[in-house]
Amino acid sequence: MSIGPLDDEVVGKYREAGEVLRTVLDETAELIEPGVTHLEVAEHAESRIRELADGCAFPANISVDEEASHATPAADDDAKFGEEMVCLDLGVHVDGYIADAAVTVDHSGNDELVEAAEQALEAAIDAVGPGVETGEIGAEIEDVIRGYGYTPVLNLSGHGVERYDAHTGPSVPNRGTERGVELTVGDVVAIEPFATDGRGKVSEGSKEEIYELVNERSVRNRGARQVLETVSSEFRTLPFAARWLDGPRTEMALRRLKQQDVLRGYPVLKEEAGRLVSQAEHTVIVTEDGCEITTL
């Protein structure tokens, strides 16, 4: 997203969101230990975000081992962490202005895979500036990850963030491409390299706990209508978790709203079984001489 000439008030909100995210991400990452439940970690992160900012830009993503994105626990999820690789991806908004960042916490003994994503992120940020094409940034990411002997996840990418929109253009690929978008001053972009010891392509799993409002329209079913009213007023166009909604018929209402193209669901994205995925992410604002990292 380009905010054009840098508006001090808007930039201030991006910075505030980034400061909150950094605080919550650091303290939440420390909670990820074998024996702790995914739900405990997610609820801690989301509670702290709501305490310190205007709300979550999306549910806490807690992706384990071959999972890469869109994994968040259900309300009755009792899964516990083991000796695994865990990607923690959090989003914060202040008046709709978003910060998005991620870290990988490794208890599997694969430090180099974590380092590959982290170093790729550093190289990508060093390359950011006005006039730079996103394909060039992708090339930096790919070079670093392949240099470690791993593969970038080719069908995931970084993205722009707009007010109340956590995923918009421009797309920032995790590989070099000749076609790209030229960055301009004021673009706000989340750069997120994913590295894997697998094939480098994720596919949709069966689990789906994250949804987003895409078409606000009248619905006849009472339960679905009540859920839609809650979503529209509380989350607007930002992704939300099914567990954030109360009610015995929530699951059925979500299914109805998805069938009517009112909501979009986000299935968990996964590498092939037995493989690992690491992730690192920051949000940046493109400036005249490079970029400012809001989530540092």
Residue pairs with C-beta under 8 A, 6 or more apart in sequence:
1 160
1 161
1 162
1 163
1 165
1 168
1 169
1 187
1 188
2 184
2 185
2 186
2 187
2 188
3 10
3 11
3 186
3 188
3 285
4 186
5 185
5 186
6 185
6 186
6 285
6 287
10 97
11 285
13 94
13 95
13 97
14 94
14 97
14 98
14 99
14 188
14 283
14 285
14 294
15 294
16 53
16 94
17 53
17 57
17 92
17 93
17 94
17 97
17 98
17 99
17 294
18 92
18 99
18 101
18 283
18 293
18 294
18 295
18 296
20 49
20 52
20 53
20 92
20 94
20 99
21 49
21 90
21 91
21 92
21 99
21 100
21 101
21 295
22 101
22 295
22 296
23 48
23 52
24 45
24 48
24 49
24 52
24 90
24 92
25 45
25 88
25 90
25 101
25 102
25 103
25 295
27 48
28 41
28 44
28 45
28 48
28 60
28 88
28 90
29 88
29 103
29 105
31 40
31 41
31 44
32 41
32 81
32 86
32 88
32 105
32 107
33 81
33 107
34 80
34 81
34 82
34 83
34 107
35 80
35 81
36 80
36 81
37 73
37 77
37 78
37 79
37 80
37 81
38 62
38 64
38 73
38 77
38 79
38 80
38 81
39 73
39 75
39 77
39 78
39 79
41 60
41 62
41 81
41 88
42 59
42 60
42 62
42 72
42 73
42 241
45 60
45 88
45 90
46 56
46 59
46 60
49 55
49 56
49 90
49 92
50 56
52 92
53 92
53 93
53 94
54 93
54 94
54 95
54 96
55 92
55 93
55 238
56 90
56 91
56 92
56 93
56 238
57 91
57 92
57 93
57 98
57 99
57 100
57 161
57 166
57 238
57 239
58 91
58 100
58 166
58 210
58 238
58 239
58 240
59 72
59 209
59 210
59 239
59 240
59 241
59 244
60 72
60 88
60 89
60 90
61 69
61 70
61 71
61 72
61 87
61 88
61 89
61 90
61 102
62 71
62 72
62 73
62 86
62 87
62 88
63 69
63 70
63 71
63 86
63 87
63 89
63 268
63 277
63 279
64 71
64 81
64 84
64 85
64 86
64 87
65 84
65 85
65 108
65 275
65 276
65 277
66 198
66 270
66 271
66 272
66 273
66 274
66 275
66 276
66 277
67 87
67 205
67 268
67 269
67 270
67 271
67 277
68 87
68 153
68 156
68 194
68 196
68 202
68 269
68 270
68 271
68 277
68 279
69 87
69 89
69 156
69 202
69 268
69 269
69 279
70 208
70 210
70 266
70 267
70 268
70 269
71 207
71 209
71 268
72 209
72 210
72 241
72 243
73 79
73 209
73 243
74 209
74 242
74 243
75 242
75 243
81 107
82 107
83 107
83 108
83 109
84 107
84 108
85 104
85 105
85 106
85 107
85 108
85 110
85 113
85 114
85 276
85 277
85 278
86 104
86 105
86 106
86 107
87 102
87 103
87 104
87 277
87 278
87 279
88 102
88 103
88 104
88 105
89 100
89 101
89 102
89 192
89 279
89 281
90 100
90 101
90 102
91 98
91 99
91 100
91 166
92 98
92 99
93 99
93 164
93 238
95 163
96 163
96 164
96 236
97 163
98 161
98 162
98 163
98 164
98 165
98 166
98 188
98 283
99 283
99 294
99 295
100 161
100 166
100 190
100 192
100 281
100 283
100 295
101 190
101 281
101 282
101 283
101 295
102 192
102 279
102 280
102 281
103 279
103 280
103 281
104 114
104 117
104 118
104 278
104 279
104 280
106 113
106 114
106 278
108 276
110 197
110 276
110 278
112 148
112 149
112 150
113 148
113 150
113 195
113 196
113 197
113 276
113 278
114 278
114 280
115 148
116 144
116 145
116 148
116 150
116 195
116 278
117 145
117 193
117 194
117 195
117 278
117 279
117 280
118 280
119 144
119 148
120 140
120 141
120 142
120 144
120 145
120 152
120 174
120 193
120 195
120 280
121 141
121 191
121 192
121 193
121 280
121 281
121 282
123 140
123 141
123 143
123 144
124 137
124 140
124 141
124 158
124 172
124 191
124 193
125 191
125 282
125 284
125 291
125 293
126 140
127 136
127 137
127 140
128 137
128 183
128 189
128 191
128 284
128 286
128 290
128 291
129 183
129 286
129 287
129 289
129 290
129 291
130 183
130 184
130 185
130 286
130 287
130 288
131 182
131 183
131 184
132 182
132 183
133 180
133 181
133 182
133 183
134 170
134 171
134 172
134 173
134 177
134 180
134 181
134 182
134 183
135 173
135 176
135 177
135 178
135 179
135 180
136 176
136 180
137 158
137 172
137 173
137 180
137 191
138 157
138 172
138 173
138 174
138 175
138 176
138 177
138 180
139 175
139 176
139 177
141 152
141 173
141 174
141 175
141 193
142 152
142 174
142 175
142 176
143 176
144 193
145 151
145 152
145 174
145 193
145 195
146 152
148 195
150 195
150 196
150 197
151 195
151 196
151 197
151 198
151 199
151 200
152 174
152 175
152 193
152 194
152 195
152 196
152 200
153 174
153 194
153 195
153 196
153 200
153 201
153 202
153 271
153 277
154 173
154 174
154 175
154 200
154 201
155 201
155 202
156 174
156 192
156 194
156 202
156 269
157 171
157 172
157 173
157 174
157 192
158 171
158 172
158 173
158 174
158 189
158 190
158 191
158 192
158 193
158 281
159 167
159 168
159 169
159 170
159 171
159 172
159 189
159 190
160 167
160 168
160 169
160 170
160 171
160 187
160 188
160 189
160 190
161 167
161 168
161 188
161 189
161 190
161 283
162 168
162 188
164 236
164 237
164 238
165 237
165 238
166 238
166 239
169 181
170 180
170 181
170 183
170 187
170 189
171 181
172 189
172 190
172 191
172 192
173 180
174 193
174 194
183 189
183 286
184 286
185 286
185 287
185 288
186 285
186 286
187 285
187 286
188 283
188 284
188 285
188 286
189 283
189 284
189 286
190 281
190 282
190 283
190 284
191 281
191 282
191 283
191 284
192 279
192 280
192 281
193 279
193 280
193 281
194 277
194 278
194 279
195 277
195 278
195 279
196 271
196 275
196 276
196 277
196 278
197 275
197 276
198 271
198 272
198 275
198 276
198 277
199 271
199 272
199 275
201 271
202 269
202 270
202 271
202 277
203 269
203 270
204 267
204 268
204 269
204 270
205 267
205 268
205 269
205 270
206 267
206 268
207 267
207 268
208 265
208 266
208 267
208 268
209 241
209 242
209 243
210 239
210 240
210 241
210 242
210 265
210 266
211 231
211 239
211 240
211 241
211 242
211 254
211 257
211 258
211 263
211 264
211 265
211 266
212 237
212 238
212 239
212 240
212 263
212 264
212 266
213 228
213 231
213 232
213 235
213 236
213 237
213 262
213 263
214 237
214 261
214 262
214 263
214 264
215 261
215 262
216 228
216 232
216 262
217 260
217 262
218 225
219 225
219 228
219 256
219 257
219 260
219 262
221 253
221 256
223 247
223 249
223 252
223 253
223 256
224 253
224 256
224 257
224 260
224 262
226 247
226 253
227 245
227 247
227 250
227 253
227 254
227 257
228 257
228 262
230 245
231 240
231 245
231 263
234 240
234 244
235 244
239 266
242 250
242 251
242 254
245 254
247 253
254 263
254 265
257 263
258 264
258 265
271 277
281 295
282 293
282 294
282 295
282 296
283 293
283 294
283 295
284 291
284 292
284 293
284 294
285 291
285 292
285 294
